[in-house]
């Protein structure tokens, strides 16, 4: 166990409990088992140490951006549960009463997400439909990781959500250039923070979105 704990050292500053790490490890086991049947993640990245850093730790680092005063957080296009399931695990073990809404179009991935949520006793709702066709949405924090390009996500949130607290986005290697171009069209109130898992990546925490 001590050896496994060391592998989560990048998120020590988040005071992650042993219970949370045990849940993370159970989630990894479930991913690997299901990945033999369907592609939850790529075959190349389906190794314990890669799943831990590339998916779990990367997802976990945004927990302090979550609005804990609202009763829901929404993950757009969660895929295999990143970051939604990871955050639900962390919130469960901090006793915070926040439900994570997981939007995922894939039937097979939705079934997997419900199974994970049931086995780990997570407060989630898996919503298997196209988020672009759902309007007048209300939530606390909105999160998108490896979902759609920045301008597409902004348009979606601007049009389909009537109430939200903030929007968290994971930006990759070309993120700075994309953000610069986007700011020519959108007026954003945001802060950015360097990713702890990649030198070239950063996180965006957007508070307000308006068109110029």
N, C-alpha and C positions, 0 to 999 in steps of 0.2 A: 504493500500500500504506500509506503514512504516513497518508493521509486516512482509510482504513478503520480503522487502529489507533486513531486519535483517537476514533472512534465507540465504542470499547470502554473508554474512559477510566474509566467507573464501576467497572470491575473490575480496575483497575491494581494495587490493593492485594493481589490474589490471585496476582500474578506470572504472568499468563497469557502463554504463549509465542507466538511468531509461528506456529509449527506448529499450535497450537490454534486460533488465529484463522483460519488458512487452512482448517482443517477446518470451523470454524463457517461460513465463507463458502461452502464446498462444500455444506454441509448446507442453507443458505438456498437455493442454486440448485436442489437436489433437491426442496425443499418447493415452490418456485414452479412447477417443472415438473409435479410430481404434482398440485398444486392445480388444474391445468387439467382434470384428470380426476375427482378426488374432493376432498371438503373435508377437507384435512389441518388447515388453519386457516381462519378466515373470509376471504372474498374481500376485505373491507374492510381487513384487517390484513396482506394479502399484498404488502407492499412492504418492500424491504430494510431501511430504517431502523426500521420498526415491528417487523419480525421480530427484529431485533437487540436492541432494548430490551425490548419487551413479552414476548418469549419466551426468547431466548438469554441475555441479561444477567440477566433476572429468575431464570431457572433456575440460572445459574452461581453466583449469590451464596451458595448453600447448601453449596458444596463443602467449606468448613471445618467443617461439621457432620457430614460423613460419617465413620463409624468406619473408619479405615484399617487397623485390626488384624484385621478380618474379611475373608473372601474373597468375600462377596456383599453387594450392596445391592439392595433391592426397590422398584420404582416401581409404585404401584397406579394402574391406569387411565392409562397414559402418553399415550394419544392419539397425537399426532404426534411424540412423543419428548421431551416436556417434563415433568419435567426429565431423564429417564433418558438419552436420547441425548446431551444437552449434557454431562452429568456423565461419561458414558463417554468422550467426546472428551477432556475435561480429564484424566481418570485415565490414559488411554492415553499422553498426552504428558508425564505425570509418572512414567511407568513403574511405576505402582502395579498390582499384580495383583489387581484386584477386578472380579468379573463383575457386571454390572447385569442383574437379572431384570426384564423389561418385561412387565407384565400388561396386555393389551389385548384386549377382546372382538371388536372389528371385524376381519373377515377382511382387508379392503382395507388398513386401516392396519397390520395385522400384516405383510402382504406388503411394504409400504413400509418398515417398520422393519427388516425383515431385509435388504432391499436396501441401505438406508443403512449398516447395520452391516457388511455385506460390503464395500461400496465404500470405507468409511472405516477398515476393519480394526479394528472395535471388539469388545471382549470383552462381548458381551451374549447373553442368551437371551430370545427373544420367546415369551411363553406366552399363546397365544390361547385362554383360557377364562375363566370367571367366577370371580374371586378369592373371591367369597362362598361358593362351593361347594368351596373348597380348604382343607383343615384341616391341623393339625400342621405348620405352616410354620416354618422356621428361617432366619434371615438376620442380617446385621449391622444396617445402617440401613434403615429403611422411610421412603419419601417419598410424599407425596400432594399434587398441585397441581391445582386445579380438578377434583377427582374427585367427592367426596361431602361432605355437611355434616359438620362436626366430630364430632357425636355418633355418626353412622353409622360414620365411620372408626375412632373409638375402640372401638366395639362389635366391629367387624371384627377389629382388631388384638388386642383382649382375648380373643376367642373362637378365632380361627383361627391365631394365631402362638404357638407354645410357647417360642420363643426369639428375642429380638431385642435390639439394643443401645439404639437410640433411634428416635423417630418425628419426622420433619420435616414440618411443615404450612405451607402458604402461606395466610395469612389476609387477607381483603379489607376493604372499607370498614366492613362491619358486624361485623367480627371481634371487637372488644372486647365488644360486647353478647352475641354468641354464646358467647364464652369465659366470661363471667360466669355465664350461664345453665347452661353445661355443668359448671362447677365446683360447682354445687349437687348434681349427681348423681355426678360423677367426682372422685376424688382424684388429682391429677396432680403429678408432680415435673417442672417445666419451666422453661425460660428463654425469653424473647422478645426479638426484635431487630427494629428498624425496617427495612423494606424499602428498598433503595437505588433502586428504580424507581418508587415511589409513596409520596406523603406519607401516604396513608390506610391503607397496608397494613403488615403485619408478619409475621415468621416465628416459628413456634413450634418449639422443640426439646424434645421430651418424652422424659424418661428412664424414667419409671415410670407405669403406668396401673392404677388400682384403683377398683372401685366403692365408693361410700360405703354 
